[in-house]
Amino acid sequence: MQPIQSRRTEGDASEAGLIKFVEPILGLENYRKKYPTFRYKVGEDKEVEALIPFSSEIKFNMFVRDMKHNELNPKNSNEGLWLIMKGAPERILNRCTKILVNGEAKPFDETARKEVNEANDQLGRLGERVLAFARYELEPEIYTKNPSYKFDVKGWKTWKDVQERDPSIHGWFPMYNLTLIGLVSLNDPPRVGVDLAVEKCRHAGIKVIMVTGD
């Protein structure tokens, strides 16, 4: 069997790049089993995954991961649920108030923001595709597993600007005051043959315009 870096992939190029990077380090299948996406039941039969899928409109996605799925009554956040968000830096960085440095959450102050923004700009100038990752360790006494907290992943846009917990909003969860984990840069070269196609268009007098996902 070919190593994962050499295999042909289908789907989003960024996701494929992340998988090829992480798989040899962690082993994704086992890691996903260890920290599964949190699910809760609606009614007797329907089960909902606590996630927001990526779209070009919002430019991020979000998962709630169970950090110890065989512990239904966690005593601390390491046994409870964590919210993980990844996406375009301009959509993630402004949601963060802390930054992870050597495993410790520290204030995401002006100095740290400047360093992160400079790194993001530098990688962008190299033509890299940059993603930001952030997390929130959810309070186990609020975001319970038993009974299951029902995260409002369907109607979140109606309260998306509410930055502090409002008990009157059913299913609210934090999307601000996150901890920045870091940036990931992916090489995103043009497809084979693009340079030749662009050159032919120019010789034919056709103006070429690039439209990106941004």
Stockholm file with secondary structure:
# STOCKHOLM 1.0

chainA/1-214         MQPIQSRRTEGDASEAGLIKFVEPILGLENYRKKYPTFRYKVGEDKEVEALIPFSSEIKFNMFVRDMKHNELNPKNSNEGLWLIMKGAPERILNRCTKILVNGEAKPFDETARKEVNEANDQLGRLGERVLAFARYELEPEIYTKNPSYKFDVKGWKTWKDVQERDPSIHGWFPMYNLTLIGLVSLNDPPRVGVDLAVEKCRHAGIKVIMVTGD
#=GR chainA/1-214 SS CCCGGGSCCCSCHHHHHHHHHHHHHHCHHHHHHHSCBCEEEETTTEEEECEECCCTTTCEEEEEEESSTTCSSCSSGGGSEEEEEEECHHHHGGGEEEEEETTEEEECCHHHHHHHHHHHHHHHHTTEEEEEEEEEECCTTTSCTTTTCCCCCSSGGGSTTCCSCCTTSTTCCCCSSEEEEEEEEEECCCCTTHHHHHHHHHHTTCCCCCCCCC
#=GC SS_cons         CCCGGGSCCCSCHHHHHHHHHHHHHHCHHHHHHHSCBCEEEETTTEEEECEECCCTTTCEEEEEEESSTTCSSCSSGGGSEEEEEEECHHHHGGGEEEEEETTEEEECCHHHHHHHHHHHHHHHHTTEEEEEEEEEECCTTTSCTTTTCCCCCSSGGGSTTCCSCCTTSTTCCCCSSEEEEEEEEEECCCCTTHHHHHHHHHHTTCCCCCCCCC
//
